[in-house]
Amino acid sequence: MAIVTNPILPGFNPDPSICRVGDDYYIATSTFEWFPGVQI
């Protein structure tokens, strides 16, 4: 498993949420470009 100690996300990423599924992690942020939203 790769470990990232300080990930940097370029751009504007408000309201981050971390989702864990088994051993995998996903990040979801608010978007104002895709309205009303996109599926995760």
Secondary structure, 3 states (H helix, E strand, C coil): CCCCCCCCCCCCCCCCEEEEECCEEEEECCCCCCCCCCCC
